[in-house]
Amino acid sequence: MSAPSLLFRSPVSSASSSPFGAMSAERQDLFFSLALTALPRPMINPLCQIVIARLERRVPGLKQRLQPLDGKKLFVQPEELDVGFLLSFRNGHPELNALAVGSPVKVDAKLAASLDTFFDLLHGKSDGDALFFSRDLKVDGDMAVVVALRNAMDGLGEDLLSDIFSPPAPFNHLLNRVSSVANRCVDRVVAPFLQKTARLESDIGSMRAEIDQLRRHQYQKAQPPFSKVEVVSSVEKNNRTSPKVDQKPIELLAPAGTPAALRSAIDAGANAVYLGFRDETNARNYPGLNFSRDDLKEGLAYAHERGRRVHVAINTYAAAGNMQPWYKAIDTAAELGVDALIMADIGLLSYASKRYPDLSRHLSVQAGASTPAAIQFYYEMFGINRMVLPRMFTLDEIAILKEKVPIEIETFIFGSLSPMSEGRCALSAYATGRSPNLCGVCSPAEHVRYENREGVLVSQLGDFVINRFEEGEAAGYPTLCKGRYIPEGGDACYLFEKPECLNAAEYIASLRAAGVTSFKIEGRQRSRFYTTEVVSCFRALLDAEAAGEAIETLPDVLERLHKLAEGGEETRGAYRKGWR
Ligand code: SF4
């Protein structure tokens, strides 16, 4: 058994002159790594019980959060250890037990990754989906269990997790003593070295700033890289060479799958967030995700205290004969004082416009309105204030459309893509009986299974094999539109869409010039880490663009975005498409 790599991990904050004192999360990881590596299995179990007892004591509403996991069992395998952890759920109570690897236990799903990866996930420092796409996190079995667990954990928030995973008091005391001795040693022996390093870092920082400055000058002088571009719109041409300043700020609109994600998005610089209730009234109805009435009330207070807005998606189509859940969602959102409703169903638009005429109504992408006449109709009939554009328009088409409609335009800037048949796709319903249009979920996790077959990851949706990923190949979620199929006489290929991620960062200036008011980030189903990363990256890009700088001057930011892409690949989507 090899020692966990975590023991040799470098501290997060290298700037501190007392590295041990400033790394509580690292210290927790260190403690648990040591304990898991050195202790015999029977002694690990009491630690597990302490963690679970704390979780139950300190998390309000835990029972409700864990409800989708009732009766499920999951095996978590840190790859460096010869023990794994059986996590099971009964009546809203979790149980955690250490087991030898290979123990004959029937489980619903298995997770395997390095100990380092699991600690990063627990501390909200990495995105589970991105780790899964890159195959650093291996998943086997029932995806609904994994998704429900991810969402429940993600909703806890970083402070709480640090609290729950802090070492038990006697060990904590011991660690504090060790830390204090270590700090004294560091001060005497290492401090002079750290000071020298700090000076060098400062010199390197100045050099980097000069290099960035030179890059900016070079970029502004250089021809724009049109050679890479198959189709370049007139809007794009007009805006690539002359970045503008002093323009109206564009709204950065972030996904909030959980209350913790809402707070993270706002702290990272989002102007507004969008979210849904915990039911089929919104198009991301996944287990463990979304907001209760109380969650929304608290989220609104957090956002409004900071001058940010909250939009509520009630964007599925109401069930015939059972409109009540949708009406109730509208009433609750209005009563709590949300800033806008996002809707597609004309019955719901009519209800909201008559009952709450002063509450902003945004037409969801799910409505699939794709012509000025269609949008004008919604404006005249239901007084919509904003249109969320389907992801099918070029930059020029957006500019033309904006000239013809008297309302705000919101476009997607980053996130997962589908073949642009918003609100009309029945593929998921065909395979599973549930679709995003009526039930709020495409390819529901309870119909998804992953199996590792000798290094090949096979993904299934219901009875259909959707994809096979060779070892090392980036993986994706099995939606039917992103499956690989074998056409007659051909080889397996993506017939509709590849699993890839829209990244329209390079069109920020062009979209602004086309009259776009709001940039929407897709991904309420993704982790809190994803939300924080994408929001802070786009905050940096928007600020740079507003200051007249080209986004190419922020290569680190573009690289961070790339790491979060579904399937590990990015696309510019329809913004510069040459087909219709
Ligand atoms: S199958 Fe694809 S196109 Fe259809 S709803 Fe799901 S993601 Fe969208």
Residues whose N, C-alpha, C, O or C-beta is under 5 A from the ligand:
A	BS01	SF4	S418 P419 C425 L427 S428 P436 C442 T479 L480 C481
